[in-house]
Amino acid sequence: MTIKFGTDGWRGRIAEDYTFDNVRRCAQAFARYILEDGHAGESVVVGYDKRFASEHFAAAAAEV
């Protein structure tokens, strides 16, 4: 499935477009970018808010 980003970020329906697998895919892509840009070993902050399952999605991203 293609993940589409717009000027307001990633929009999608939970469990349809916005899934744990897709969150992990985005986190992995970001991690790869960080490494390739010469920032290996630096910290990354993963945050969440009060939206539905936000903390669980953040945890999935942090596991990558």
PyMOL Python script that loads the backbone (N, CA, C, O; Angstrom):
from pymol import cmd

cmd.read_pdbstr("""\
ATOM      1  N   MET A   1       0.838  -1.180   0.000  1.00  0.00           N
ATOM      2  CA  MET A   1       0.000   0.000   0.000  1.00  0.00           C
ATOM      3  C   MET A   1       0.883   1.244   0.000  1.00  0.00           C
ATOM      4  O   MET A   1       1.872   1.305   0.730  1.00  0.00           O
ATOM      5  N   THR A   2       0.537   2.204  -0.793  1.00  0.00           N
ATOM      6  CA  THR A   2       1.269   3.455  -0.872  1.00  0.00           C
ATOM      7  C   THR A   2       0.842   4.377   0.257  1.00  0.00           C
ATOM      8  O   THR A   2      -0.351   4.559   0.504  1.00  0.00           O
ATOM      9  N   ILE A   3       1.815   4.956   0.940  1.00  0.00           N
ATOM     10  CA  ILE A   3       1.541   5.935   1.984  1.00  0.00           C
ATOM     11  C   ILE A   3       1.716   7.307   1.355  1.00  0.00           C
ATOM     12  O   ILE A   3       2.768   7.609   0.794  1.00  0.00           O
ATOM     13  N   LYS A   4       0.687   8.134   1.450  1.00  0.00           N
ATOM     14  CA  LYS A   4       0.715   9.449   0.808  1.00  0.00           C
ATOM     15  C   LYS A   4       0.832  10.552   1.854  1.00  0.00           C
ATOM     16  O   LYS A   4       0.073  10.601   2.822  1.00  0.00           O
ATOM     17  N   PHE A   5       1.801  11.432   1.632  1.00  0.00           N
ATOM     18  CA  PHE A   5       2.003  12.583   2.501  1.00  0.00           C
ATOM     19  C   PHE A   5       1.614  13.841   1.748  1.00  0.00           C
ATOM     20  O   PHE A   5       1.902  13.983   0.559  1.00  0.00           O
ATOM     21  N   GLY A   6       0.964  14.742   2.442  1.00  0.00           N
ATOM     22  CA  GLY A   6       0.609  16.029   1.859  1.00  0.00           C
ATOM     23  C   GLY A   6       1.239  17.141   2.674  1.00  0.00           C
ATOM     24  O   GLY A   6       2.101  16.889   3.515  1.00  0.00           O
ATOM     25  N   THR A   7       0.814  18.362   2.427  1.00  0.00           N
ATOM     26  CA  THR A   7       1.364  19.496   3.165  1.00  0.00           C
ATOM     27  C   THR A   7       0.993  19.453   4.641  1.00  0.00           C
ATOM     28  O   THR A   7       1.639  20.102   5.465  1.00  0.00           O
ATOM     29  N   ASP A   8      -0.038  18.697   4.976  1.00  0.00           N
ATOM     30  CA  ASP A   8      -0.456  18.572   6.371  1.00  0.00           C
ATOM     31  C   ASP A   8      -0.038  17.234   6.976  1.00  0.00           C
ATOM     32  O   ASP A   8      -0.565  16.830   8.012  1.00  0.00           O
ATOM     33  N   GLY A   9       0.897  16.550   6.339  1.00  0.00           N
ATOM     34  CA  GLY A   9       1.400  15.287   6.880  1.00  0.00           C
ATOM     35  C   GLY A   9       0.698  14.090   6.291  1.00  0.00           C
ATOM     36  O   GLY A   9       0.180  14.138   5.175  1.00  0.00           O
ATOM     37  N   TRP A  10       0.687  13.023   7.047  1.00  0.00           N
ATOM     38  CA  TRP A  10       0.107  11.751   6.612  1.00  0.00           C
ATOM     39  C   TRP A  10      -1.324  11.688   7.128  1.00  0.00           C
ATOM     40  O   TRP A  10      -1.563  11.745   8.334  1.00  0.00           O
ATOM     41  N   ARG A  11      -2.250  11.571   6.223  1.00  0.00           N
ATOM     42  CA  ARG A  11      -3.660  11.453   6.595  1.00  0.00           C
ATOM     43  C   ARG A  11      -4.168  10.088   6.179  1.00  0.00           C
ATOM     44  O   ARG A  11      -3.815   9.594   5.109  1.00  0.00           O
ATOM     45  N   GLY A  12      -4.983   9.480   7.002  1.00  0.00           N
ATOM     46  CA  GLY A  12      -5.566   8.197   6.653  1.00  0.00           C
ATOM     47  C   GLY A  12      -6.499   7.720   7.744  1.00  0.00           C
ATOM     48  O   GLY A  12      -6.534   8.275   8.842  1.00  0.00           O
ATOM     49  N   ARG A  13      -7.240   6.702   7.431  1.00  0.00           N
ATOM     50  CA  ARG A  13      -8.163   6.108   8.399  1.00  0.00           C
ATOM     51  C   ARG A  13      -7.427   5.045   9.208  1.00  0.00           C
ATOM     52  O   ARG A  13      -6.689   4.222   8.666  1.00  0.00           O
ATOM     53  N   ILE A  14      -7.648   5.087  10.518  1.00  0.00           N
ATOM     54  CA  ILE A  14      -7.021   4.103  11.395  1.00  0.00           C
ATOM     55  C   ILE A  14      -7.514   2.719  11.009  1.00  0.00           C
ATOM     56  O   ILE A  14      -8.702   2.505  10.769  1.00  0.00           O
ATOM     57  N   ALA A  15      -6.579   1.792  10.956  1.00  0.00           N
ATOM     58  CA  ALA A  15      -6.802   0.377  10.614  1.00  0.00           C
ATOM     59  C   ALA A  15      -7.049   0.163   9.127  1.00  0.00           C
ATOM     60  O   ALA A  15      -7.213  -0.974   8.686  1.00  0.00           O
ATOM     61  N   GLU A  16      -7.077   1.244   8.349  1.00  0.00           N
ATOM     62  CA  GLU A  16      -7.224   1.106   6.902  1.00  0.00           C
ATOM     63  C   GLU A  16      -5.937   1.572   6.222  1.00  0.00           C
ATOM     64  O   GLU A  16      -5.256   0.784   5.566  1.00  0.00           O
ATOM     65  N   ASP A  17      -5.613   2.839   6.379  1.00  0.00           N
ATOM     66  CA  ASP A  17      -4.371   3.409   5.843  1.00  0.00           C
ATOM     67  C   ASP A  17      -3.324   3.544   6.951  1.00  0.00           C
ATOM     68  O   ASP A  17      -2.145   3.240   6.768  1.00  0.00           O
ATOM     69  N   TYR A  18      -3.796   4.003   8.088  1.00  0.00           N
ATOM     70  CA  TYR A  18      -2.922   4.259   9.230  1.00  0.00           C
ATOM     71  C   TYR A  18      -2.908   3.008  10.103  1.00  0.00           C
ATOM     72  O   TYR A  18      -3.750   2.839  10.985  1.00  0.00           O
ATOM     73  N   THR A  19      -1.942   2.142   9.842  1.00  0.00           N
ATOM     74  CA  THR A  19      -1.844   0.864  10.550  1.00  0.00           C
ATOM     75  C   THR A  19      -0.502   0.775  11.264  1.00  0.00           C
ATOM     76  O   THR A  19       0.406   1.564  11.001  1.00  0.00           O
ATOM     77  N   PHE A  20      -0.386  -0.191  12.164  1.00  0.00           N
ATOM     78  CA  PHE A  20       0.886  -0.392  12.857  1.00  0.00           C
ATOM     79  C   PHE A  20       1.991  -0.755  11.868  1.00  0.00           C
ATOM     80  O   PHE A  20       3.125  -0.299  12.016  1.00  0.00           O
ATOM     81  N   ASP A  21       1.679  -1.554  10.881  1.00  0.00           N
ATOM     82  CA  ASP A  21       2.681  -1.907   9.867  1.00  0.00           C
ATOM     83  C   ASP A  21       3.151  -0.676   9.100  1.00  0.00           C
ATOM     84  O   ASP A  21       4.347  -0.518   8.858  1.00  0.00           O
ATOM     85  N   ASN A  22       2.230   0.190   8.719  1.00  0.00           N
ATOM     86  CA  ASN A  22       2.618   1.395   7.985  1.00  0.00           C
ATOM     87  C   ASN A  22       3.392   2.376   8.861  1.00  0.00           C
ATOM     88  O   ASN A  22       4.301   3.052   8.379  1.00  0.00           O
ATOM     89  N   VAL A  23       3.041   2.460  10.138  1.00  0.00           N
ATOM     90  CA  VAL A  23       3.808   3.303  11.064  1.00  0.00           C
ATOM     91  C   VAL A  23       5.237   2.778  11.158  1.00  0.00           C
ATOM     92  O   VAL A  23       6.191   3.556  11.141  1.00  0.00           O
ATOM     93  N   ARG A  24       5.383   1.468  11.255  1.00  0.00           N
ATOM     94  CA  ARG A  24       6.728   0.881  11.307  1.00  0.00           C
ATOM     95  C   ARG A  24       7.490   1.129  10.007  1.00  0.00           C
ATOM     96  O   ARG A  24       8.694   1.383  10.035  1.00  0.00           O
ATOM     97  N   ARG A  25       6.804   1.059   8.877  1.00  0.00           N
ATOM     98  CA  ARG A  25       7.454   1.337   7.583  1.00  0.00           C
ATOM     99  C   ARG A  25       7.981   2.770   7.541  1.00  0.00           C
ATOM    100  O   ARG A  25       9.103   3.007   7.092  1.00  0.00           O
ATOM    101  N   CYS A  26       7.187   3.712   8.001  1.00  0.00           N
ATOM    102  CA  CYS A  26       7.627   5.110   8.023  1.00  0.00           C
ATOM    103  C   CYS A  26       8.781   5.310   8.994  1.00  0.00           C
ATOM    104  O   CYS A  26       9.737   6.023   8.688  1.00  0.00           O
ATOM    105  N   ALA A  27       8.698   4.686  10.158  1.00  0.00           N
ATOM    106  CA  ALA A  27       9.777   4.800  11.141  1.00  0.00           C
ATOM    107  C   ALA A  27      11.068   4.198  10.599  1.00  0.00           C
ATOM    108  O   ALA A  27      12.146   4.755  10.807  1.00  0.00           O
ATOM    109  N   GLN A  28      10.969   3.065   9.904  1.00  0.00           N
ATOM    110  CA  GLN A  28      12.154   2.435   9.319  1.00  0.00           C
ATOM    111  C   GLN A  28      12.767   3.329   8.246  1.00  0.00           C
ATOM    112  O   GLN A  28      13.988   3.456   8.166  1.00  0.00           O
ATOM    113  N   ALA A  29      11.930   3.942   7.428  1.00  0.00           N
ATOM    114  CA  ALA A  29      12.431   4.850   6.392  1.00  0.00           C
ATOM    115  C   ALA A  29      13.127   6.054   7.024  1.00  0.00           C
ATOM    116  O   ALA A  29      14.172   6.491   6.541  1.00  0.00           O
ATOM    117  N   PHE A  30      12.557   6.586   8.092  1.00  0.00           N
ATOM    118  CA  PHE A  30      13.177   7.720   8.778  1.00  0.00           C
ATOM    119  C   PHE A  30      14.503   7.303   9.409  1.00  0.00           C
ATOM    120  O   PHE A  30      15.485   8.042   9.340  1.00  0.00           O
ATOM    121  N   ALA A  31      14.532   6.124  10.021  1.00  0.00           N
ATOM    122  CA  ALA A  31      15.774   5.618  10.621  1.00  0.00           C
ATOM    123  C   ALA A  31      16.857   5.451   9.558  1.00  0.00           C
ATOM    124  O   ALA A  31      18.014   5.801   9.788  1.00  0.00           O
ATOM    125  N   ARG A  32      16.488   4.926   8.418  1.00  0.00           N
ATOM    126  CA  ARG A  32      17.449   4.762   7.318  1.00  0.00           C
ATOM    127  C   ARG A  32      17.985   6.121   6.874  1.00  0.00           C
ATOM    128  O   ARG A  32      19.182   6.275   6.633  1.00  0.00           O
ATOM    129  N   TYR A  33      17.096   7.102   6.767  1.00  0.00           N
ATOM    130  CA  TYR A  33      17.516   8.454   6.391  1.00  0.00           C
ATOM    131  C   TYR A  33      18.506   9.015   7.415  1.00  0.00           C
ATOM    132  O   TYR A  33      19.538   9.569   7.037  1.00  0.00           O
ATOM    133  N   ILE A  34      18.204   8.876   8.687  1.00  0.00           N
ATOM    134  CA  ILE A  34      19.077   9.380   9.756  1.00  0.00           C
ATOM    135  C   ILE A  34      20.470   8.760   9.644  1.00  0.00           C
ATOM    136  O   ILE A  34      21.477   9.461   9.736  1.00  0.00           O
ATOM    137  N   LEU A  35      20.518   7.448   9.446  1.00  0.00           N
ATOM    138  CA  LEU A  35      21.805   6.761   9.325  1.00  0.00           C
ATOM    139  C   LEU A  35      22.574   7.216   8.090  1.00  0.00           C
ATOM    140  O   LEU A  35      23.772   7.488   8.165  1.00  0.00           O
ATOM    141  N   GLU A  36      21.888   7.297   6.962  1.00  0.00           N
ATOM    142  CA  GLU A  36      22.550   7.683   5.712  1.00  0.00           C
ATOM    143  C   GLU A  36      22.984   9.141   5.714  1.00  0.00           C
ATOM    144  O   GLU A  36      23.882   9.520   4.962  1.00  0.00           O
ATOM    145  N   ASP A  37      22.358   9.962   6.550  1.00  0.00           N
ATOM    146  CA  ASP A  37      22.700  11.379   6.626  1.00  0.00           C
ATOM    147  C   ASP A  37      23.821  11.637   7.633  1.00  0.00           C
ATOM    148  O   ASP A  37      24.174  12.787   7.896  1.00  0.00           O
ATOM    149  N   GLY A  38      24.381  10.558   8.197  1.00  0.00           N
ATOM    150  CA  GLY A  38      25.523  10.697   9.093  1.00  0.00           C
ATOM    151  C   GLY A  38      25.183  10.988  10.540  1.00  0.00           C
ATOM    152  O   GLY A  38      26.001  11.552  11.266  1.00  0.00           O
ATOM    153  N   HIS A  39      23.993  10.614  10.970  1.00  0.00           N
ATOM    154  CA  HIS A  39      23.580  10.891  12.343  1.00  0.00           C
ATOM    155  C   HIS A  39      23.447   9.627  13.190  1.00  0.00           C
ATOM    156  O   HIS A  39      22.676   9.600  14.149  1.00  0.00           O
ATOM    157  N   ALA A  40      24.187   8.592  12.841  1.00  0.00           N
ATOM    158  CA  ALA A  40      24.137   7.338  13.614  1.00  0.00           C
ATOM    159  C   ALA A  40      24.515   7.620  15.062  1.00  0.00           C
ATOM    160  O   ALA A  40      25.436   8.391  15.331  1.00  0.00           O
ATOM    161  N   GLY A  41      23.811   7.001  15.981  1.00  0.00           N
ATOM    162  CA  GLY A  41      24.100   7.149  17.401  1.00  0.00           C
ATOM    163  C   GLY A  41      23.413   8.326  18.065  1.00  0.00           C
ATOM    164  O   GLY A  41      23.460   8.454  19.289  1.00  0.00           O
ATOM    165  N   GLU A  42      22.775   9.190  17.283  1.00  0.00           N
ATOM    166  CA  GLU A  42      22.067  10.323  17.874  1.00  0.00           C
ATOM    167  C   GLU A  42      20.668   9.895  18.309  1.00  0.00           C
ATOM    168  O   GLU A  42      20.117   8.922  17.795  1.00  0.00           O
ATOM    169  N   SER A  43      20.111  10.622  19.245  1.00  0.00           N
ATOM    170  CA  SER A  43      18.787  10.298  19.777  1.00  0.00           C
ATOM    171  C   SER A  43      17.675  10.857  18.900  1.00  0.00           C
ATOM    172  O   SER A  43      17.846  11.861  18.209  1.00  0.00           O
ATOM    173  N   VAL A  44      16.539  10.184  18.949  1.00  0.00           N
ATOM    174  CA  VAL A  44      15.328  10.636  18.270  1.00  0.00           C
ATOM    175  C   VAL A  44      14.195  10.578  19.287  1.00  0.00           C
ATOM    176  O   VAL A  44      14.049   9.585  20.001  1.00  0.00           O
ATOM    177  N   VAL A  45      13.407  11.620  19.355  1.00  0.00           N
ATOM    178  CA  VAL A  45      12.263  11.663  20.261  1.00  0.00           C
ATOM    179  C   VAL A  45      11.018  11.237  19.499  1.00  0.00           C
ATOM    180  O   VAL A  45      10.734  11.756  18.419  1.00  0.00           O
ATOM    181  N   VAL A  46      10.279  10.291  20.062  1.00  0.00           N
ATOM    182  CA  VAL A  46       9.004   9.857  19.494  1.00  0.00           C
ATOM    183  C   VAL A  46       7.921  10.271  20.480  1.00  0.00           C
ATOM    184  O   VAL A  46       7.918   9.826  21.628  1.00  0.00           O
ATOM    185  N   GLY A  47       7.017  11.109  20.040  1.00  0.00           N
ATOM    186  CA  GLY A  47       5.976  11.609  20.921  1.00  0.00           C
ATOM    187  C   GLY A  47       4.598  11.088  20.543  1.00  0.00           C
ATOM    188  O   GLY A  47       4.424  10.420  19.523  1.00  0.00           O
ATOM    189  N   TYR A  48       3.627  11.405  21.382  1.00  0.00           N
ATOM    190  CA  TYR A  48       2.240  11.028  21.123  1.00  0.00           C
ATOM    191  C   TYR A  48       1.331  12.036  21.799  1.00  0.00           C
ATOM    192  O   TYR A  48       1.770  12.821  22.639  1.00  0.00           O
ATOM    193  N   ASP A  49       0.068  12.007  21.426  1.00  0.00           N
ATOM    194  CA  ASP A  49      -0.900  12.919  22.009  1.00  0.00           C
ATOM    195  C   ASP A  49      -2.114  12.124  22.486  1.00  0.00           C
ATOM    196  O   ASP A  49      -2.006  10.924  22.735  1.00  0.00           O
ATOM    197  N   LYS A  50      -3.234  12.762  22.611  1.00  0.00           N
ATOM    198  CA  LYS A  50      -4.433  12.119  23.163  1.00  0.00           C
ATOM    199  C   LYS A  50      -5.323  11.456  22.120  1.00  0.00           C
ATOM    200  O   LYS A  50      -6.381  10.927  22.460  1.00  0.00           O
ATOM    201  N   ARG A  51      -4.909  11.476  20.848  1.00  0.00           N
ATOM    202  CA  ARG A  51      -5.740  10.830  19.836  1.00  0.00           C
ATOM    203  C   ARG A  51      -5.754   9.321  20.033  1.00  0.00           C
ATOM    204  O   ARG A  51      -4.863   8.754  20.665  1.00  0.00           O
ATOM    205  N   PHE A  52      -6.777   8.683  19.484  1.00  0.00           N
ATOM    206  CA  PHE A  52      -6.993   7.249  19.646  1.00  0.00           C
ATOM    207  C   PHE A  52      -5.739   6.452  19.299  1.00  0.00           C
ATOM    208  O   PHE A  52      -5.205   6.580  18.197  1.00  0.00           O
ATOM    209  N   ALA A  53      -5.275   5.639  20.229  1.00  0.00           N
ATOM    210  CA  ALA A  53      -4.146   4.714  20.066  1.00  0.00           C
ATOM    211  C   ALA A  53      -2.817   5.404  19.776  1.00  0.00           C
ATOM    212  O   ALA A  53      -1.863   4.747  19.360  1.00  0.00           O
ATOM    213  N   SER A  54      -2.740   6.706  19.985  1.00  0.00           N
ATOM    214  CA  SER A  54      -1.518   7.450  19.693  1.00  0.00           C
ATOM    215  C   SER A  54      -0.310   6.883  20.440  1.00  0.00           C
ATOM    216  O   SER A  54       0.768   6.742  19.863  1.00  0.00           O
ATOM    217  N   GLU A  55      -0.488   6.561  21.711  1.00  0.00           N
ATOM    218  CA  GLU A  55       0.624   6.012  22.501  1.00  0.00           C
ATOM    219  C   GLU A  55       1.088   4.667  21.932  1.00  0.00           C
ATOM    220  O   GLU A  55       2.286   4.384  21.918  1.00  0.00           O
ATOM    221  N   HIS A  56       0.166   3.852  21.473  1.00  0.00           N
ATOM    222  CA  HIS A  56       0.515   2.544  20.908  1.00  0.00           C
ATOM    223  C   HIS A  56       1.230   2.691  19.562  1.00  0.00           C
ATOM    224  O   HIS A  56       2.166   1.949  19.266  1.00  0.00           O
ATOM    225  N   PHE A  57       0.782   3.650  18.751  1.00  0.00           N
ATOM    226  CA  PHE A  57       1.465   3.903  17.479  1.00  0.00           C
ATOM    227  C   PHE A  57       2.876   4.437  17.731  1.00  0.00           C
ATOM    228  O   PHE A  57       3.813   4.068  17.023  1.00  0.00           O
ATOM    229  N   ALA A  58       3.033   5.304  18.736  1.00  0.00           N
ATOM    230  CA  ALA A  58       4.358   5.827  19.078  1.00  0.00           C
ATOM    231  C   ALA A  58       5.273   4.699  19.541  1.00  0.00           C
ATOM    232  O   ALA A  58       6.451   4.668  19.185  1.00  0.00           O
ATOM    233  N   ALA A  59       4.741   3.783  20.327  1.00  0.00           N
ATOM    234  CA  ALA A  59       5.542   2.641  20.789  1.00  0.00           C
ATOM    235  C   ALA A  59       5.979   1.775  19.613  1.00  0.00           C
ATOM    236  O   ALA A  59       7.111   1.292  19.586  1.00  0.00           O
ATOM    237  N   ALA A  60       5.098   1.580  18.652  1.00  0.00           N
ATOM    238  CA  ALA A  60       5.449   0.789  17.463  1.00  0.00           C
ATOM    239  C   ALA A  60       6.573   1.467  16.688  1.00  0.00           C
ATOM    240  O   ALA A  60       7.485   0.796  16.204  1.00  0.00           O
ATOM    241  N   ALA A  61       6.514   2.785  16.567  1.00  0.00           N
ATOM    242  CA  ALA A  61       7.572   3.522  15.867  1.00  0.00           C
ATOM    243  C   ALA A  61       8.885   3.437  16.636  1.00  0.00           C
ATOM    244  O   ALA A  61       9.950   3.278  16.039  1.00  0.00           O
ATOM    245  N   ALA A  62       8.810   3.543  17.953  1.00  0.00           N
ATOM    246  CA  ALA A  62      10.023   3.511  18.777  1.00  0.00           C
ATOM    247  C   ALA A  62      10.705   2.149  18.751  1.00  0.00           C
ATOM    248  O   ALA A  62      11.918   2.065  18.945  1.00  0.00           O
ATOM    249  N   GLU A  63       9.952   1.092  18.518  1.00  0.00           N
ATOM    250  CA  GLU A  63      10.540  -0.255  18.467  1.00  0.00           C
ATOM    251  C   GLU A  63      11.492  -0.428  17.288  1.00  0.00           C
ATOM    252  O   GLU A  63      12.390  -1.269  17.324  1.00  0.00           O
ATOM    253  N   VAL A  64      11.288   0.373  16.246  1.00  0.00           N
ATOM    254  CA  VAL A  64      12.129   0.266  15.047  1.00  0.00           C
ATOM    255  C   VAL A  64      13.519   0.726  15.403  1.00  0.00           C
ATOM    256  O   VAL A  64      14.407   0.725  14.550  1.00  0.00           O
TER     257      VAL A  64
END
""", "prot")
cmd.dss("prot")
cmd.show_as("cartoon", "prot")
cmd.util.cbc("prot")
cmd.orient("prot")
